[in-house]
Amino acid sequence: MLDERLATVLGRNVRTARLRLGLTQDGLAEVSGLHRNYVGGVERGERNPTLTVLERLAAALGVAPASLIETGRRALRAAGPRGR
């Protein structure tokens, strides 16, 4: 990850996946069962979510949890539903 914090990478990838689905932060919060302020904090890299929260976000976004912490070109390249 070199110079980039994992929380920043996670936030960017959550935002990218959310926007690809056309969801607002409120929409993602509702689908994942998280508070909208928490989702915003994750996207800004201000929160350090647990693995359980990472799984909830990934499920709501239809991606593998690992894809949310990948960096570079591979990150969310196939952001479609899991198993494809």
N, C-alpha and C positions, 0 to 999 in steps of 0.2 A: 503494500500500500504506500510505501515510500513516505511522502509528506502529507498524506491525507488521512485524517482520523476516520476510524471505522463508522462512528456515528454520523459523520458527514456523508460518507458513501451510502450508508443505509438510507438516510434522509432523501438524498437525491434519487435513489432507486425507487423508493416508495412513491415519491412525487411523480416520477416518470411513468411508473406502472398505473398509478391512479389517473393521470391525465390521459393515458392511452385508452382507459376504460370510460373516459368522459365523466368521472366522478369528481364531486367536490370533496373538500376535507370533511364536511358534514356527512356527505354520503358514505365515504369510507368509514367514518366513525360509526355510523349507524349499522353498516353491514358487518363490521368487525366487533361491535360491542364495546368500543372504546370511546372515551370522551373526545370531542372535537378539538379541545385545547391540547390534549395529549398527542393526537395525530399531528397537529401543527408543530408541536415541539419535536416530535420525531423527525419530521421533514426538515426542520431547521437545524437538526443535529444537536439539539439541546437536551434530548432525553436519551437514556441508555436503557432500551427496553429489554425485558427478560426474554428468554427463549420462548416462553408461552405467548408473549405478546407478538414476537416475531412470527410465530406460527399462525396466530390469529390474523395478522396483517397479510401474510402470504396467502392464506386461504381466502380472505376477502378479495384479494387482488387476482386470484387464480394463477399464482406463480409458485415455484418451489422456494422454500425459505432461503436456501443458499443463494438464489439469484438476487436476493435483496442486499447481500453483502459482497457481491462480486464487483470488481473494478474493471475499468478499461472497456474495450470493445465487446468483451463477452457479456458484460453486465446487461441483463434483461434483453439480450438479443432476441430470444424467443420468449417474449413476455406473455405468450398465450397461455391457455389453460394447461395445467400440469398433465403429463402423460402424452402429450402430442409428440 
